[in-house]
Structure formats: structure tokens, C-alpha cells
């Protein structure tokens, strides 16, 4: 799910895509007595043992320095020769229990090691006999990569370290004096190169074939520093496609690309946004408090996506010692905005900016260092960081009150890295020591529902989360109530999308990309999986639909993008994409700052 950060993403679970993104693992049942230390999954998934007491949360940790080795859970024999598969062996569970007989305790007829893959740097090629499985009774998946386990999820990455500012002030909320865009916005980045109202100065629709879609409109990227700049988020409403870039927020009519409202300019660069919009199309943007090295990502501004009106503003204070706002993460769940610091979080009413509650240290020195919001509000905490019981804990919180609904404790050594889905809750976790990874699904009661048992190299596109987690930093993965749709990693040519049954972790079906380019899930809509097939250097990309039922579904082309736009479509260093009302939107999430690159900020395709 990776490539060196200085290389453009190629797609796949190992290719960098957007700045700041992360991974997940198989959780363990909540404990009811004294908390214990479950290992954070960082390698091949394994079976969790029975609960050992109340869950606990280890402090946040960065991605493992090495890359996980391929393999399917059990300790493996010496690396297989290219073109062959290593034969996995059974091993005890992570809690010291032997695996139980039955479908999860049986040794697979054939190993799932990937042929010819490199060993995990600085670690044995495979888990040694006697190593313990973090999830009792379930096999674990190991995957080889050339980078740290938390980095095996593709995507361009820009890590931000959290320092130790100890300003104890509480957040201050205030109403903006004027809902208009009072700062002087820079010009709309349309300046001669953008396409609106049917214009196509760069002839991106040139050479369209019968049946091809067309570029409805496109916009060039605004000026950015030579070192580059983030362009996070993309929000589509019935009226507008809204995009953040560097210090500004732009909005374009979905139909013709004309400006919906004047760009909003912020005093300093944008440092975080809510990936979600509220039910009435509001978002919150965070921008820096200044331009110095000591500036904080602590200034919040609510914005109406349809009108551009600015609502409430707030300044988020640091927490206790070492709990800073050098970097924050934002999410919206229902009417609650969650602002995550490095070791705590504060919830606000997204409509008024009123502070609702704080999530701070709890249990066995557990510090909540990451949050994921949307369909549910999830907190991940690192516990007893320097002690013998170091572990991670996952909790579901009531967004209105902050009350804990349930807690799941991971075994020692396993780290929660990504959330692939919130409802159902699907977690990706890694184990640095074992060079393993795991994908598990938790039910509404916080208990493990299933664990993925499919052999695959994950191809979801995620950013790099070096010194902190980025739970919702992955794109190119989708789910519905019963199924996870995961792309395989594409090394050359076509990849596949694998449908995984969340009831038992087994494969339902897999579909190969209809072109010699990677295919990534976007969303499930009306009983069909919508997916995007990347453009190549000489062919436009595609949007396809795949029936989710049956055992051998075939993709149907919804849009075939024109070859004249292939170079632009294929040229994003990192990208966000969405499908809404028959239109496909593609935007950059990182600007290079190269004035000669003629970068595009956003394109819209349709019939």
C-alpha cells in the first residue's frame, strides 16, 4: 500500500499519493479488567487471543523503518525462489495460545508468499517458529515492501512532526464579524489557462472518438512556493466543486466550471481540512498561525461550500506538555467537528463552533493521538509508551458527548495505522518487529467480526505517516455493509480489485482492470462498485461500474476519457478523485511549485 517519498506515486499500497496518510490492523476484543498490551499489527495479520483485561492505548508511533515481508501469516521457511511460493507454517497465537483447529487453525494447502520479493530490511525473511499471533485462531498476512510497514500504502507523503509546546490555554471560539470573504483573495487561477463555459484553449478534447467522454472544464493550479504546497481535500455539492490549494479555497460550478464564489484567501497556508462535509455542506479549514518554524496549525475557519460564506472562527490551544498543535487532524461526524492534537482531541459543534468536550489521557497512560470521523467517530490511543505494557487501543466515541461506546485493545507490538472503512469499521495495522500487517473488521459492539484471509499485495493509495498516524489518509478502497473492495498493487500493467467478504474475511471475487493500467475503487452506488482506471501516456482513463453481486462480475464503461487529455490526466504527482451525478472529478493534492509545469488544479469529465 509504497515508494520513496521523492518519487511520483504509481498507485498501489506502496506508492505515495497524497501528503499525510496512514494504515490499520486487526483489533482485539475489549478487555474488562486491567488493561493489557496488544501488539500493533505491522506485518502479516495473525489471530487475536482472548481479551486480557480492559483495553489500553500506547502513545502514537511512526511507521516501521523497514518493509514487511511477504507471506501469509504463519512463520515461513527460507525465502522462496523467484517464481515459487513459500510454504507457511502454523504458529502460536499472539497471546500465547495455540491456534485452534478448524478453518483458521489449519495450515493452508499452499503458501501465500510472494515470489521473488525482497526481505524486510534488517529483519529475518519470515517470522520464526514460535512467534506469536496477535489474533488467536486467525492467520496473518505478511507483505514485502521496500519501505517501512506503515509506508506500504501508496501515496505521496509529507510528514509533519509534533513538537512539545506546552501552552495550556483552552480553545477560544468567536463569530466572524463578516460572513463575506474579507481577506483579499488572489485572482481565480483561471488566468488564461483555465477552461470554463465551454472554452478549451489547450484542446484537451481534441481527437475525441465516438462514445468518448469530454473534459467539461479544467483549472490550472494557483501559484505555489518553489518548494511546493499542499492542496488538500475536494468537496462536491449539487452546486459546486470546491478545492483547497496552498492559502486559498476555490469553488467552481459543477456544470460549466465558472466560479461559484470568489476565492477565499487565508492569512497563512492551509494545514488541514475536514475530508467530510456536514449534512448542510459546511467544512472547516485549519491554517497556520504564522510563517515561522514555531507557527501552529491552530486557526479554524468554518466555510459554506455553496455560498463561500465564512462562519465561526476558533483558535485551538495546545494541550498538556508535548501535546501540541504543530499539526492537527480534522473530521466531521454528524454535527461534531473533531480536532486532533498530537496527544488529545477537542470536539466542537460544527455549526456554532461551541466547544463540546475533550478527549485526553486515560487508563494506563493512554494518549489519544489519532481520530477518524464520518459515519462513526473513532479514536486510537497509544498506551504505556515507555513501559512493559506498550500497546494500542481503539475506541468508538459518541460524537455528541465523547462517551466511550466500546474499547478494543491490541496485542503488544501491533500499531493501528489506517482506517479503510468506518461503517463497517475496517482497520489496517502493522507489526514492525514481525514485519507483518493485518486487516480486521469490528462489529458495532467493538468485537472482531472477521479478519482478511486473502493473499494480496494491497494497492490502496495512501500517503506517508512518518511520525504520526493518518487514519483516513488512503484512497482507492471502498466498502459496503458486507464487502471490502481492495485493489491489488500494480507493478506493471493491469491490477485487480478484490471483493472480500467481511463476514468471514474470504474472497468473493476479483476483477481485472479492463486496461493495462491500475483500477481503483471510488464508491458503491446503487448496487454497483464505481472504479477509476488510470490514464496512460496515450490513452484517457476510464470510469467503470462493476456489479457487486455474483461470482464473476464484468466491468462496464461509464466514461472513456479522451486521449487528448491523457497527458494531463496522467500527470498529477498525487491526486484526489470522485464520482458524482455522472461526472468524474480529478484534482491535485500536492502542487510542485514549478512555474513551467503548467499544473492543473482540477478537471471535470462527463458526457
Secondary structure, DSSP 8 states (H G I E B T S, - for coil): ----TTS---SSTTSB-SSS-----------SSS---B----BS---B----SS---B------SS----B-SS-B-S---TTS---B----BTTS----SSTTTS--SS----TT----TTS-SS--TT--BSBTTS--BB---SS-GGG-SBB----------------EEEE-S-SS--S-----TTTTT-B-TT--TT-TTTT--TT--EEEEEEE-----TT-EE---EEE-SSEEEEEETTEEEEEETTT--EEEEEEE-SS-EEEEBSS--TTSEEEEEE-S-SSTT--S-EEEEEETTT--EEEEEE----STT---SS-EEEEETTEEEEE-SS-EEEEETTT--EEEEE--BTTTEEEEEEE-SSSEEEEEEE-TTSTT-EEEEEEE-TTT--EEEEEE-BBTEEEEEEEEETTEEEEEEETTTTEEEEEEE-TTSSEEEE------B--EE---SSS--TT-EESEEE-SSEEEEEB--SSS--EEEEEETTTS-EEEEEE-SSSS-EEEEEEETTEEEEEE---SSS--EEEEEESSSSS--EEEEEE--GGGHHHHT--SSEEEEEETTEEEEEESEE---TTS--EEEEEEE-
